[in-house]
Amino acid sequence: MLLNYNDSFKLSNPNLKLSLRALRSNPQMPRQTQKRKKSKHWAQRHLNDTYVKKANQSGYRARAAFKLEEINTRHKLIKPGMRILDLGAAPGSWSQLSSQITGTHGLVVAVDLLPIQPIKNVQFIQGDFCNTDIQAQIIVQLGNKAADLIICDMSPDLTGIRITDQANMENLLQSVFNSLENLLNPNGDLLIKVFEGQLLADLRKSLNSLFKKVINIKPDASRKQSREFYLLARDFKAA
Ligand SMILES: C[S@@+](CC[C@H](N)C(=O)[O-])C[C@H]1O[C@@H](n2cnc3c(N)ncnc32)[C@H](O)[C@@H]1O
């Protein structure tokens, strides 16, 4: 079906309206060119980013390492000998940093849908964290014990449609909350990425009932324009 720009007024699907509006904003520019322009802009911003440069110099696989480093410096989460579960670990910078601190007497178990290159003292499981078989594998890798700390930087593939991204994120968070009894030690801590939005108040409420203290953190290394920030929940009140 061919659509005229003015057809957007008749459409009931809001996503179609959005894409038509985007086309109308520059009807001369083919979509492929707009996409190429966007990825060029992303590549340029990435190359100029201070934290990307710092990550390259320090051997971290992602600039995300500096978000965890900053949070850890301020809140002293990671200690030598700890058992840590890293959810949404690829490409692996949080696992790199964590395993450097936990050392040979500690253990990091990392999970992601995507593969990662091996990291010393890190046991990696490739799969969907929401899958209960993967959660069973995590317990085995943790030595049939729960973790002292869960760090979760998982985020679904973003569609750019706020309501869809929020719903996908909520599913991930729900899986984490449901698994806490099995995967986190009493008095353990959880650091978890969230997006600003309507559900935030509910999320905080759930965490407040499960942990003794919950705080919001927006690290300097998190891009200002990003809606992400982190909730740090301390002292898990296991049932
Ligand atoms: C922002 S990246 C994490 C970066 C990582 N913290 C680092 O330092 O390298 C988010 C990751 O979440 C993963 N992810 C999303 N949904 C997932 C799921 N259901 N199970 C496991 N990993 C998932 C993605 O594959 C992606 O690699």
PDBQT file of the ligand as one rigid body, heavy atoms in Angstrom, charges set to zero:
ROOT
HETATM    1  C1  LIG A 301      24.980  -2.234  27.894  1.00  0.00    +0.000 C 
HETATM    2  S1  LIG A 301      25.378  -3.888  27.502  1.00  0.00    +0.000 S 
HETATM    3  C2  LIG A 301      26.338  -4.359  28.913  1.00  0.00    +0.000 C 
HETATM    4  C3  LIG A 301      27.739  -3.816  28.946  1.00  0.00    +0.000 C 
HETATM    5  C4  LIG A 301      28.583  -4.501  30.019  1.00  0.00    +0.000 C 
HETATM    6  N1  LIG A 301      28.161  -4.115  31.362  1.00  0.00    +0.000 N 
HETATM    7  C5  LIG A 301      30.052  -4.192  29.899  1.00  0.00    +0.000 C 
HETATM    8  O1  LIG A 301      30.581  -3.571  30.803  1.00  0.00    +0.000 OA
HETATM    9  O2  LIG A 301      30.691  -4.605  28.921  1.00  0.00    +0.000 OA
HETATM   10  C6  LIG A 301      23.838  -4.704  27.783  1.00  0.00    +0.000 C 
HETATM   11  C7  LIG A 301      23.871  -6.190  27.535  1.00  0.00    +0.000 C 
HETATM   12  O3  LIG A 301      22.647  -6.774  28.017  1.00  0.00    +0.000 OA
HETATM   13  C8  LIG A 301      22.496  -7.989  27.293  1.00  0.00    +0.000 C 
HETATM   14  N2  LIG A 301      21.160  -8.553  27.482  1.00  0.00    +0.000 N 
HETATM   15  C9  LIG A 301      19.974  -8.000  27.107  1.00  0.00    +0.000 A 
HETATM   16  N3  LIG A 301      18.974  -8.834  27.406  1.00  0.00    +0.000 NA
HETATM   17  C10 LIG A 301      19.515  -9.938  27.991  1.00  0.00    +0.000 A 
HETATM   18  C11 LIG A 301      18.978 -11.147  28.513  1.00  0.00    +0.000 A 
HETATM   19  N4  LIG A 301      17.671 -11.387  28.487  1.00  0.00    +0.000 N 
HETATM   20  N5  LIG A 301      19.826 -12.057  29.032  1.00  0.00    +0.000 NA
HETATM   21  C12 LIG A 301      21.164 -11.813  29.053  1.00  0.00    +0.000 A 
HETATM   22  N6  LIG A 301      21.736 -10.683  28.567  1.00  0.00    +0.000 NA
HETATM   23  C13 LIG A 301      20.920  -9.759  28.042  1.00  0.00    +0.000 A 
HETATM   24  C14 LIG A 301      22.788  -7.545  25.857  1.00  0.00    +0.000 C 
HETATM   25  O4  LIG A 301      23.104  -8.644  25.040  1.00  0.00    +0.000 OA
HETATM   26  C15 LIG A 301      23.977  -6.585  26.063  1.00  0.00    +0.000 C 
HETATM   27  O5  LIG A 301      25.196  -7.211  25.809  1.00  0.00    +0.000 OA
ENDROOT
TORSDOF 0
